[in-house]
Amino acid sequence: MPIRILSSQTLSDDYYLLKKTTFELQRRDGSWATMSRETYDRGNGCCVLLYDRARGTVLLTRQFRFPAYVNGHLEPLIEVCAGLLDAHDPETAIVKEAAEECGVVVTNPMRVFEAFMSPGSVTEKLTFFVAEYSPQSRVGAGGGLANEGEDIEVLEMTLAEALEMVADGRICDAKTIMLLQYARLAKVMG
């Protein structure tokens, strides 16, 4: 798509990078439109639905999310294990995140898809995985890294219970809903 960048200004480079860019975009009819957009660049990420096929359970996390709180969601969010790639490839990053957040050793994560979660303003693309766990692969308590401000509660429940929580609104995180629905539709648990 024809695009001409006219200017780019850094608005914030504190925790992540917020830029304002003015550009011209050629429309389908051949005309040019000048636009200005802010983009928030926090890097790319990954997420995984950890499931125990034998017991029919999934591992999820519960943690406080300030942006959700500001938007009126006062309770901590229930989510799949997730994190930023930093300098890692998605497979390496998700193995690291599963160990840190859920105390699980993941040896064979299966990549299922990639998605932009909020492409109107956020540059992040997530890589989605599913991975099996068992009581033997749970080698730690999880909980995240305190030095990164994480205070993560690990939840274990059946897939049916998790899907019920989606239906009644207790689970309202998009990446989690997507992976739970994937698990149901793909019958990853048998």
GITAZI-V125551 format. One record per run of one state. SS is the DSSP state (helix for helix, strand for strand, loop for the rest). FROM is the first residue (numbers start at 1). TO is the last residue. Records with the same first field share a line. If there is no record, write none. Layout:
SS=FROM-TO / FROM-TO
//
This chain:
loop=1-2 / 14-16 / 27-31 / 42-44 / 53-56 / 64-65 / 71-76 / 80-80 / 85-89 / 103-103 / 105-109 / 117-121 / 123-124 / 133-134 / 139-145 / 149-152 / 168-173 / 187-190
strand=3-13 / 17-26 / 32-41 / 45-52 / 57-63 / 77-79 / 81-84 / 104-104 / 110-116 / 122-122 / 125-132 / 138-138 / 153-158
helix=66-70 / 90-102 / 135-137 / 146-148 / 159-167 / 174-186
//
